[in-house]
Amino acid sequence: MLVVHSYNPEYIWTQHINQGLRDALVGMDVDMDVVYLDAKRRPDPSSLREAAALALARIEAEAPRVVVAVDDAAQAYLVEPFLKGRPSPQVVFCGVNAPLDRYGFPADNVTGVRERYHFREGFALVKRIVPGAKSVAFVGEDSESMRYVADDLREEQRQNGPCALEVAGVDVCRTFQEWQEKILYYQDHADVLSFGPYNSLRDGHTGRIVTPDEVMAWTNAVNAKPSVGYSDIAREHGMLCGILESGHEQGFLAGTMAREILTTGRPAGGLPVVVNVKGLVLVNVRTAERLGLRVPFEIIEAAGEVIR
């Protein structure tokens, strides 16, 4: 089995997906090799086409029975143009934010796991902690994944009506400087900040990718608003709370599909696409204290993870 990650091995999301895959394959004699397209640090199309070509060459040389393709870049640059519709390998995707018809999924040899943020639940959680909050701004990097996530937020409201907080803005930032401008702007124009991915923000002066740790260190130094997150990185970056999707769940669900394909010989297209359902409730008491907020005990008691 070959795993093709869109991003880099240091990214915590990537690591959790790998662990989920391994856990799903426990007890099987499976060689699991991994390659990385590095789309966060080298997001330009020419670099991604080059990385995808190397991954494809490895697939052709090694003939894995199953390819697990993780996140949207792997679908756009490898699976959709080169692997979809072939008799082999069988492909299982996970971490996909785009509407599946964007890639023509599912297909005879393709199935997998779509990723969704728990927006509605996250907004309701922060509203319980900050009852006076009325509006939220959603800010993230300029990437395909972020744009698809933002579309999901709009679609969630269209299908299910207003959330607990009114969305004051959805902003896609190309540079770190644009991010800084938006964070400062929303200090006076929103009650809550909500974060999408921020792994590929470039310094507008040097062109360097600003690391997520640097981005959030600056953000936490200037931000006086409660913050809500949706992915594993919220734990490390001082967000007040979140309903976190799980990279481990994405990997485990994809690994379960791969396991069935490998043990039964079923084509991937014979397995239904699924959507992640678990949401870990995160509360950061230290951040609450810094903001002068009190988290109700019943929320702390029910939370899956409390940072003190």
Disulfide bonds with the S-S distance in Angstrom:
none
